[in-house]
Amino acid sequence: MYLKELGQLLREAEPVSNVAVETFVQTAARYFDEMVSKAPRGGFDEADGLTASRISLVGENDLELEIRLNEFSGKLLEKTGGDLWRVYLRFVTLLKRPDLPKSDNPVGPKGIAEGLAQMCNELGEGHEKTMARIDRLQNYFAGNLPVLYANLNALFERRHVDAAQPSIISAADAPGGAKGVPAGAGMSNALAALQQNLMAQLPAGALSGMGMGANGGGGASGSLFSQAMFDRLLSRLDELERSGHFQAAVPPGAASGAPSLENLIPGLFDEASVEQDLPRQAIRSAALGIPKAAPEAAAIDTLALVFEAIFDMPGLPDAIKSALSSLQIPLLKSAMLDPSFFSNESHPARTLLDRMARAALGLPADVSSKHPVCLQILNIAAHVRSEFANDPSVFERYVGKLDALIAERDQEIAKSAVAWLPLLARIEQRGKAETRCQEVIEAFCERAIPQGIADFLRKTWYRVLLKVWVEHGEESAAWQEHNSVVDSLLWSVQPKTDAEDRKRLSRMLPGMLQLLSKGMEHIQVPEEERTGFLDTCFSLQTAALRGVVQPAAATVSSPAARELDAGLLSVPSALPEAAEIQAGELCLKTIDLPSESALLGRLRSVPIKSGEWLEFKLLDGTVLVGRLSHSSPDSGKLLFCNPAWGFAVAIHPAVMEKQLREQQAQRLSSRSLFNLAAEKALNRPLDA
């Protein structure tokens, strides 16, 4: 899959020969095999540490190319960090190699760079052309590789290859060293990386002798707190959970009279205020009077950054943000009590927040907190707050209830989607008609006919046949008649050397021309255009009576035939078109590619399956979140539904494929809200 999509990216980036693509792909394949087999590396990647002795052994152009290829790899690494890092961690698991350097990722940018270098060499391009090609390809690959890596991650997930935890990686270039993780590193477990960043800011010696370590954890053992102080902190959180009237402790050296959390977080635990969607504020360690040198401060502030990122998400309804915000204290307590909270992506407390967001997918951002789904989520949050003490099974129990809510809601949407299937079938029927008419016309054009006749058949008579097919059907007498007249037309322009053929032509001309003229009228061809074609027929038929052979039109295969002959499905050149079809109160919006055959639609592979939620765009730029409810086996069209819309959307698979590739569409069903918020927080400056 990796090599296929990599080759397709190159084809889409700029015109290249099949030989060039094959060279590029095979070089990337060799790199992959070398990384997997633990073979020692050589080649341009050793230029990571250029030395004077190495520079003296290569020519000026070669040295410049090696440096440029390393810059190329670095740019791709920067742009694909998060997705590529996840792929790397899965390779660590798959290969059972915690010592695998991330620079030896089998699908990493270095293999791509080597492939381009070998391709340019095989093409015989000079130095300047090679450098120019690398410059051109850099931005395209940087913009499109994230989708490729996302597809690889999805494949690994389907095959149950989990990402390794960063803490097990022993490679020298693995992230998470003593100086923390750069803000833009893009971690598989971004929460652990975020906590590491905060702990890297602790005073020197704060972590020495601690059980917490740089990979996060919690608990009082190894903390700067005494056990008694730690217990008092948990008691304070319990008191705040019960009453909402907790006076924060005053940090050493601070003025007395620190504000209460009731003022810092107005109405956070007041059910009435949740209904009013009052402003939300994350709980910071300073508000609790926790010394900055304490690891508990890093734990509290890590979660604060995550919640702040959640509050900043524009597509998440305010009612759901309120429910999530109200769970800060249970999550804080869980993080400090459970050492695995920051490293375990499947921790039940984190999973609870993910399921809440999943249950709310597709709800409008301004949805009322009285919406049935919001009420259930708010109710679950209230139960978790009241029932959680120190037992994580509370989270697990309500994760189960959220899963039931998700299944129930998805099932209701699936049932409602049935109403739109007849409208989709009408569109499908027209697609079949277009394909059939196109096949009929191209079969006629393969007979070596004059150019004027071929142009008429493809431009005009195709539309006539399509209208007859839609109105009367393929088995009708009208369809047969309008097909037969083309046979007569083609025979009429062939040279006539026999007297009987001339008589036959004279007898058939009036009826044939009359049917052609009526067909053009039926699709409202302008009179001037109709007259022009009939004049062309007269000229060709006059020449045929004299025995003159007309030059044949150039052979033009159908789009489907061209694609299949090439052995690939290219990005369609035609622009998509929007339309609507209605039946009673139902409205189906469509985004289609009229010029592409139904055959190609079926062959296009979109890496989504029925039941997934996606965010995508209409042609006017409107962003929608909908559930894929049906994929047509005939045309490949994708039917998306969402009760909040009041309509449904049918999208051509090539359009969705392009939106996913260009990151205009996003797959939401398996996305972790918690990890997404952690990544957003990780990419923000620590002092922001």
C-alpha positions in Angstrom: 0.0 0.0 0.0 2.8 2.4 0.9 4.6 1.9 -2.5 1.4 2.2 -4.5 0.3 5.4 -2.8 3.9 6.8 -3.0 4.0 6.2 -6.8 0.5 7.8 -7.1 1.7 10.9 -5.3 4.6 11.3 -7.7 2.3 10.9 -10.7 0.0 13.6 -9.3 2.8 16.0 -8.5 4.1 16.3 -12.1 4.2 14.4 -15.4 6.7 11.6 -15.2 7.2 8.4 -17.2 6.3 5.0 -16.0 10.0 4.1 -15.9 10.7 7.1 -13.7 7.9 6.1 -11.3 9.1 2.5 -11.2 12.7 3.6 -10.4 11.5 5.9 -7.6 9.2 3.2 -6.1 11.8 0.4 -6.3 14.4 2.6 -4.6 12.0 3.4 -1.8 11.3 -0.4 -1.6 15.0 -1.2 -1.2 15.3 1.4 1.5 12.3 -0.2 3.3 13.8 -3.7 3.1 17.2 -2.4 4.4 15.6 -0.8 7.4 13.4 -3.8 8.2 16.4 -6.2 7.9 18.6 -4.2 10.3 21.2 -3.8 7.5 23.8 -1.1 8.3 23.1 2.1 6.5 25.2 3.8 3.9 24.5 6.4 1.3 23.5 10.0 1.5 21.9 9.8 5.0 25.4 9.7 6.5 25.7 13.4 5.6 23.7 14.0 8.8 27.2 14.6 10.3 29.3 15.9 7.4 33.0 16.0 8.2 36.0 17.6 6.5 37.3 14.2 5.4 33.9 13.3 3.9 33.6 16.6 2.1 37.0 16.1 0.5 35.8 12.8 -1.0 32.8 14.1 -3.0 32.4 16.5 -5.8 30.8 19.9 -5.3 27.6 19.0 -7.1 27.3 15.7 -5.2 27.8 17.5 -1.9 25.2 20.1 -2.7 22.8 17.4 -3.7 23.4 15.5 -0.5 22.8 18.6 1.6 19.7 19.4 -0.4 18.3 15.9 0.0 18.8 16.2 3.8 17.0 19.5 3.8 14.2 17.8 1.8 14.0 15.0 4.4 14.0 17.5 7.2 11.1 19.5 5.6 9.0 16.3 5.2 9.8 15.3 8.8 8.7 18.7 10.0 5.4 18.6 8.1 4.5 15.0 8.8 5.8 14.8 12.4 2.6 13.5 14.2 1.4 11.0 11.7 4.9 9.8 10.8 5.8 9.5 14.5 2.8 7.2 15.1 3.8 5.0 12.1 7.3 4.8 13.6 6.0 3.7 17.0 4.0 1.0 15.3 7.0 -0.2 13.4 8.8 -0.4 16.8 6.1 -2.8 17.9 5.8 -4.7 14.7 9.6 -5.3 14.4 10.0 -5.8 18.1 12.9 -3.3 18.0 12.9 -0.7 20.8 16.4 0.2 19.6 15.1 1.3 16.1 16.3 4.9 15.6 13.5 7.1 14.3 15.9 8.1 11.5 15.6 4.5 10.3 11.8 4.5 9.9 11.2 2.2 6.9 8.7 4.6 5.4 10.5 7.8 6.5 11.5 10.8 4.3 15.0 9.5 3.7 13.7 6.6 1.6 11.7 9.0 -0.4 14.6 11.3 -0.9 16.8 8.4 -2.0 14.1 7.4 -4.5 14.0 10.9 -6.0 17.8 11.0 -6.3 17.9 7.6 -8.1 15.0 8.6 -10.3 16.8 11.8 -11.4 20.0 9.9 -12.0 18.1 7.3 -14.2 16.5 10.1 -16.2 19.9 11.5 -17.0 19.0 15.0 -15.7 21.7 17.5 -15.1 22.5 18.9 -11.7 20.4 22.0 -12.1 17.3 20.1 -13.3 17.7 17.7 -10.4 17.8 20.5 -7.9 14.8 22.2 -9.5 12.8 19.0 -9.4 13.5 18.4 -5.7 12.4 22.0 -5.0 9.2 21.5 -6.9 8.3 18.2 -5.2 9.1 19.2 -1.7 5.9 21.2 -1.0 3.7 18.7 -2.8 5.0 15.8 -0.8 5.0 17.8 2.4 1.3 18.6 1.9 0.2 15.2 0.9 2.3 12.7 2.8 0.3 13.1 6.0 -2.7 11.4 4.3 -0.4 8.5 3.3 0.9 8.1 6.8 -2.7 8.4 8.2 -3.7 5.5 5.9 -0.7 3.4 7.1 -1.8 4.1 10.7 -5.3 3.0 9.8 -3.9 -0.2 8.3 -1.9 -0.9 11.4 -4.9 -0.3 13.6 -7.0 -2.8 11.5 -4.2 -5.4 11.9 -4.0 -4.6 15.7 -0.4 -3.3 15.6 -0.4 -0.9 18.6 2.0 2.0 18.9 4.9 1.4 21.3 5.0 3.7 24.3 7.8 6.3 24.0 9.2 5.2 27.3 10.3 1.8 26.0 12.4 3.3 23.1 16.1 3.0 23.7 17.3 4.6 20.5 19.6 7.5 20.8 17.4 9.8 18.7 14.1 8.9 20.4 12.3 11.9 21.9 11.8 12.6 25.6 15.4 13.1 26.7 16.5 15.1 29.7 15.7 18.4 28.0 12.1 17.5 27.3 10.3 17.2 24.0 10.2 20.0 21.5 6.8 21.6 21.3 6.3 20.6 17.7 7.5 17.0 18.0 4.1 15.4 17.3 3.9 12.5 19.8 1.8 9.4 19.6 1.2 10.0 23.3 1.2 13.7 23.2 0.0 13.9 26.8 3.1 12.2 28.1 5.2 14.5 25.9 3.4 17.6 27.2 4.0 16.5 30.8 7.6 15.9 30.0 7.9 19.5 28.7 6.4 20.9 31.9 8.6 18.7 34.1 11.6 19.9 32.1 10.9 23.3 33.5 11.2 22.2 37.1 14.1 23.5 39.2 17.3 21.4 39.0 17.2 18.4 41.2 13.4 18.4 41.6 13.1 15.0 39.8 16.1 13.3 41.5 15.1 10.2 43.4 11.5 10.4 42.3 9.4 7.4 41.3 7.6 9.7 38.9 10.4 10.0 36.4 10.3 11.8 33.1 7.6 9.6 31.6 5.0 10.8 34.0 3.1 9.1 36.7 1.7 10.2 39.9 1.1 9.2 43.4 2.9 10.6 46.4 5.8 8.2 46.4 8.8 10.2 45.2 7.0 13.5 45.3 8.3 16.6 46.9 5.1 16.4 48.9 4.9 14.4 52.1 2.2 11.7 52.1 0.2 13.8 54.5 0.4 16.9 52.2 -0.6 14.7 49.3 -3.6 13.3 51.1 -4.6 16.9 52.1 -4.5 17.9 48.4 -6.9 15.0 47.5 -9.1 16.1 50.4 -9.2 19.6 49.1 -10.2 18.3 45.7 -12.9 16.2 47.4 -14.2 19.3 49.2 -14.2 21.4 46.0 -16.1 18.6 44.3 -18.7 18.5 47.0 -19.3 22.2 47.6 -17.5 24.3 45.0 -16.4 26.7 47.9 -12.7 25.9 48.4 -10.3 28.6 49.4 -7.0 27.9 47.5 -3.9 27.6 49.6 -1.5 30.5 49.4 1.8 29.7 47.7 5.0 30.6 49.7 5.8 34.2 49.4 2.4 35.2 47.9 0.0 37.7 49.4 -2.8 36.3 51.5 -6.4 36.3 50.4 -5.9 34.2 47.3 -9.1 34.0 45.2 -11.3 31.0 45.7 -11.8 28.5 43.0 -15.5 29.4 43.1 -14.5 32.8 41.6 -11.7 31.4 39.4 -14.1 28.8 37.8 -17.6 30.4 38.1 -20.4 27.9 38.2 -18.2 25.0 37.2 -20.1 22.5 39.3 -23.4 24.2 39.4 -25.9 22.4 37.2 -27.9 25.5 36.5 -24.8 27.4 35.2 -24.0 24.4 33.0 -27.3 25.0 31.3 -26.4 28.6 30.7 -23.0 27.6 29.2 -21.0 30.0 31.4 -17.3 30.6 30.6 -15.1 27.6 31.5 -11.6 27.9 33.0 -9.1 25.1 33.5 -7.8 24.4 37.0 -4.1 25.4 37.4 -1.7 24.3 40.1 -1.1 27.9 41.2 -4.8 28.2 42.1 -4.5 25.2 44.4 -1.3 26.6 46.0 0.9 23.8 44.7 4.6 24.7 44.6 6.0 24.8 41.1 8.8 22.4 42.1 6.3 19.6 42.8 5.6 17.0 40.1 1.9 17.4 41.1 2.1 20.9 39.7 3.2 19.5 36.3 0.4 16.9 36.4 -2.3 19.5 37.2 -1.0 22.1 34.6 -0.7 19.4 32.0 -4.4 18.6 32.3 -5.1 22.4 32.4 -3.4 22.8 29.1 -5.4 19.9 27.7 -8.7 21.3 28.9 -7.9 24.8 27.6 -7.3 23.2 24.2 -10.6 21.5 24.4 -12.4 24.7 25.3 -10.8 26.3 22.2 -12.2 23.7 19.8 -14.7 25.6 17.6 -16.6 22.5 16.4 -17.3 21.1 19.9 -20.7 22.2 21.3 -20.6 24.4 24.4 -22.9 22.0 26.2 -20.4 19.2 25.7 -17.5 21.4 26.8 -19.4 22.1 30.0 -19.8 18.4 30.6 -16.1 17.8 30.0 -15.1 20.8 32.1 -17.0 19.5 35.0 -14.9 16.3 35.1 -11.6 18.1 35.7 -11.3 17.2 39.4 -12.1 13.4 38.8 -9.4 13.4 36.1 -6.9 15.3 38.3 -7.4 12.9 41.1 -7.0 10.0 38.7 -3.8 11.4 37.2 -2.2 11.8 40.6 -3.3 8.4 41.9 -2.6 6.3 38.8 1.0 6.3 37.5 -0.2 5.1 34.1 -2.5 8.0 33.4 -0.1 10.0 31.3 1.4 7.1 29.3 -1.7 4.9 28.8 -3.7 6.2 25.8 -6.5 3.7 26.7 -6.8 4.9 30.3 -10.5 4.7 31.2 -10.6 8.3 32.4 -9.2 9.5 29.1 -11.4 7.1 27.2 -14.5 8.6 28.9 -13.8 12.0 27.5 -13.1 10.6 24.1 -16.5 8.7 24.1 -18.3 11.9 25.2 -17.0 13.7 22.1 -17.7 10.7 19.9 -21.3 10.6 21.2 -21.8 14.2 20.2 -20.3 14.0 16.7 -22.5 15.9 14.2 -24.3 18.0 16.7 -24.3 21.8 15.8 -21.8 23.9 17.7 -24.7 26.0 19.1 -26.8 23.0 20.1 -28.9 23.5 23.2 -27.9 21.7 26.4 -31.5 20.4 26.5 -30.9 18.3 23.3 -31.5 14.6 24.2 -27.9 13.7 23.5 -26.5 16.6 25.5 -28.8 15.8 28.4 -27.5 12.2 28.5 -23.9 13.3 28.4 -24.4 15.9 31.1 -26.2 13.3 33.2 -23.3 10.8 32.8 -20.8 13.5 33.8 -22.8 14.3 36.9 -22.9 10.6 37.9 -19.1 10.3 37.4 -18.5 13.3 39.6 -20.7 12.0 42.4 -19.6 8.4 42.3 -15.8 8.7 41.7 -13.6 8.4 44.7 -10.5 6.5 43.9 -12.0 3.6 41.8 -11.3 3.8 38.0 -14.1 1.3 37.5 -16.5 4.2 37.6 -15.0 5.5 34.4 -15.2 2.1 32.8 -18.8 1.7 33.8 -19.8 5.0 32.2 -17.7 4.4 29.1 -20.0 1.4 28.6 -23.1 3.6 28.9 -21.6 6.1 26.4 -20.9 3.2 24.0 -24.5 2.2 24.2 -25.6 5.8 23.5 -23.3 5.9 20.5 -24.6 2.7 19.1 -28.2 3.8 19.6 -27.7 7.1 17.9 -25.8 5.6 15.0 -28.5 3.0 14.5 -31.2 5.8 14.4 -29.2 7.7 11.8 -28.7 4.5 9.8 -32.5 3.9 9.8 -33.3 7.5 8.7 -30.8 7.2 5.8 -33.1 4.6 4.2 -35.4 7.4 3.2 -32.8 8.9 0.9 -31.9 5.7 -0.9 -34.6 6.0 -3.6 -33.3 9.5 -4.5 -29.8 8.1 -4.7 -31.1 5.3 -6.9 -32.5 7.9 -9.3 -29.0 9.4 -9.5 -27.6 6.0 -10.0 -30.0 5.3 -12.8 -28.8 8.3 -14.6 -25.2 7.3 -14.0 -25.9 4.0 -15.6 -27.6 5.7 -18.6 -24.5 8.0 -19.0 -22.2 5.0 -19.0 -24.3 3.0 -21.4 -24.7 5.9 -23.9 -21.0 6.7 -23.7 -20.2 3.0 -24.6 -22.6 3.1 -27.5 -21.2 6.3 -29.0 -17.6 5.1 -28.6 -18.5 1.8 -30.3 -19.8 3.8 -33.3 -16.7 6.1 -33.3 -14.4 3.0 -33.5 -15.5 2.4 -37.1 -13.1 4.9 -38.7 -15.7 7.6 -39.4 -15.2 11.2 -40.7 -14.2 13.7 -38.0 -17.4 15.8 -38.4 -19.6 12.8 -37.7 -17.5 11.7 -34.7 -17.7 15.2 -33.2 -21.5 15.2 -33.7 -21.9 11.8 -32.1 -19.8 12.7 -29.0 -21.1 16.2 -28.5 -24.7 16.0 -29.6 -26.1 12.6 -30.3 -24.8 11.3 -26.9 -27.2 13.8 -25.2 -30.0 12.7 -27.5 -29.5 9.0 -26.5 -29.2 9.9 -22.9 -32.6 11.7 -22.9 -34.2 8.8 -24.8 -32.7 6.3 -22.3 -34.0 8.3 -19.3 -37.5 8.9 -20.8 -38.1 5.5 -22.4 -35.5 3.0 -21.2 -32.9 0.9 -22.9 -35.5 -1.7 -24.1 -37.8 0.7 -25.8 -38.5 1.1 -29.5 -37.4 4.7 -29.3 -34.0 3.7 -28.0 -33.6 1.1 -30.8 -34.7 3.7 -33.4 -32.2 6.3 -32.3 -29.4 3.8 -32.3 -30.3 2.4 -35.7 -30.3 5.9 -37.3 -26.6 6.2 -36.4 -26.0 3.0 -38.4 -27.8 4.5 -41.3 -25.9 7.8 -40.9 -22.5 6.0 -41.0 -23.5 3.9 -44.0 -24.7 7.1 -45.8 -21.2 8.7 -45.8 -19.4 5.6 -47.1 -18.4 5.6 -50.8 -21.2 4.3 -53.1 -20.0 2.7 -56.3 -23.0 0.4 -56.9 -26.2 1.8 -58.5 -28.4 -0.1 -56.0 -26.6 1.5 -53.1 -27.3 5.0 -54.6 -31.0 4.2 -54.9 -31.1 2.9 -51.3 -29.4 6.1 -50.1 -31.9 8.3 -51.9 -34.8 6.4 -50.3 -33.5 6.5 -46.8 -32.2 10.1 -46.6 -35.5 11.9 -45.9 -36.5 9.8 -43.0 -33.0 9.6 -41.6 -32.4 13.4 -41.7 -35.8 14.0 -40.3 -35.1 11.8 -37.2 -31.7 13.4 -36.7 -33.3 16.8 -36.8 -36.0 15.9 -34.4 -33.5 14.4 -32.0 -31.5 17.6 -32.0 -34.7 19.6 -31.4 -35.6 17.4 -28.5 -32.4 18.5 -26.6 -32.8 22.1 -27.9 -29.8 22.3 -30.1 -29.8 25.8 -31.7 -31.2 26.0 -35.2 -27.9 27.3 -36.6 -26.0 24.4 -35.2 -28.6 21.9 -36.5 -28.4 23.4 -40.0 -24.6 23.3 -39.9 -24.6 19.6 -39.2 -27.1 18.8 -41.9 -25.0 20.8 -44.4 -22.0 18.6 -43.3 -24.1 15.5 -43.9 -25.1 16.7 -47.3 -21.5 17.4 -48.3 -20.3 14.0 -47.0 -23.1 12.1 -48.7 -22.5 13.9 -52.0 -18.9 12.9 -51.8 -19.9 9.4 -51.0 -22.1 9.2 -54.2 -19.0 10.2 -56.2 -17.0 7.4 -54.5 -14.7 9.7 -52.5 -13.2 8.2 -49.4 -13.2 10.6 -46.4 -10.2 10.6 -43.9 -11.1 8.9 -40.6 -11.3 10.8 -37.3 -8.5 10.2 -34.9 -9.2 7.4 -32.5 -10.1 8.6 -29.0 -10.7 6.0 -26.4 -13.2 6.6 -23.6 -12.0 8.0 -20.3 -12.6 4.7 -18.6 -10.6 2.8 -21.2 -7.7 5.3 -21.0 -7.6 5.0 -17.2 -7.7 1.2 -17.2 -5.2 0.9 -20.0 -2.8 3.1 -18.0 -3.3 0.7 -15.0 -4.1 3.5 -12.6 -6.8 5.9 -11.6 -5.6 9.5 -12.0 -6.9 12.5 -10.4 -9.9 13.6 -12.5 -9.3 16.8 -14.5 -13.0 17.8 -14.6 -14.4 20.1 -12.0 -17.0 18.7 -9.6 -20.6 20.0 -9.9 -23.2 20.5 -7.2 -26.8 19.7 -7.6 -30.0 18.9 -5.7 -32.7 16.3 -6.1 -36.0 16.5 -4.2 -38.9 14.2 -3.4 -41.5 15.7 -1.1 -39.8 17.0 2.0 -36.6 15.1 1.2 -33.6 16.9 -0.3 -30.5 15.1 -1.5 -27.5 17.4 -2.3 -25.0 15.9 -4.7 -21.3 16.6 -5.6 -20.5 14.7 -8.8 -18.1 14.4 -11.6 -20.3 14.3 -14.7 -17.5 13.5 -17.1 -16.3 10.4 -15.2 -18.0 7.0 -15.9 -19.7 4.9 -13.2 -17.1 2.2 -13.9 -14.3 4.5 -12.6 -16.4 5.5 -9.6 -16.7 1.9 -8.6 -12.9 1.3 -9.0 -11.9 4.3 -6.8 -10.9 3.3 -3.4 -11.7 5.6 -0.5 -10.2 4.5 2.9 -13.5 4.9 4.8 -16.2 2.4 5.7 -19.9 2.6 6.3 -20.7 4.0 9.8 -17.7 6.4 10.0 -18.2 10.1 10.8 -16.4 12.6 8.6 -15.9 16.3 8.4 -16.0 17.5 4.7 -16.8 20.5 2.5 -19.5 21.3 0.1 -18.4 23.1 -3.1 -19.5 26.5 -1.6 -17.1 25.9 1.3 -19.7 24.9 3.9 -18.1 22.5 6.4 -20.3 19.6 7.4 -20.0 16.6 9.8 -21.9 13.6 8.7 -22.1 9.8 9.0 -21.3 7.6 6.0 -24.6 5.7 5.7 -24.3 4.0 2.3 -21.7 3.3 -0.4 -23.2 2.5 -3.8 -21.9 -0.8 -5.3 -22.8 0.6 -8.8 -21.1 4.0 -8.8 -19.2 4.2 -5.6 -21.1 7.3 -4.5 -21.0 8.0 -0.8 -24.2 8.9 1.1 -23.8 11.0 4.2 -26.5 11.7 6.7 -27.0 13.8 9.8 -30.4 14.6 11.4 -29.2 18.1 12.2 -29.0 19.0 8.5 -32.5 18.4 7.2 -31.0 16.9 4.0 -28.5 14.3 2.9 -25.3 14.5 0.8 -24.2 12.1 -2.0 -20.5 12.6 -3.0 -18.6 11.1 -5.9 -15.7 8.9 -4.4 -13.1 10.8 -6.4 -14.2 14.1 -4.8 -14.0 12.6 -1.3 -10.6 11.0 -2.1 -9.3 14.4 -3.1 -10.6 16.1 0.0 -9.0 13.5 2.2 -5.7 13.7 0.4 -5.7 17.5 0.6 -6.9 17.4 4.3 -10.1 19.3 3.5 -11.9 16.2 4.9 -11.1 14.5 8.2 -12.1 11.1 9.6 -13.5 11.7 13.0 -14.9 8.4 14.4 -11.6 7.0 15.7 -10.1 10.3 16.6 -9.2 10.8 20.2 -10.4 14.1 21.6 -8.0 13.8 24.5 -5.0 13.1 22.3 -6.0 15.8 19.8 -6.2 18.4 22.6 -2.9 17.2 24.0 -1.2 17.6 20.6 -2.7 21.1 20.2 -1.4 22.0 23.7 2.0 20.4 22.8 2.3 22.7 19.8 1.7 25.8 21.8 4.5 27.7 23.5 4.6 26.8 27.2 4.2 30.4 28.2 1.1 30.9 26.0 
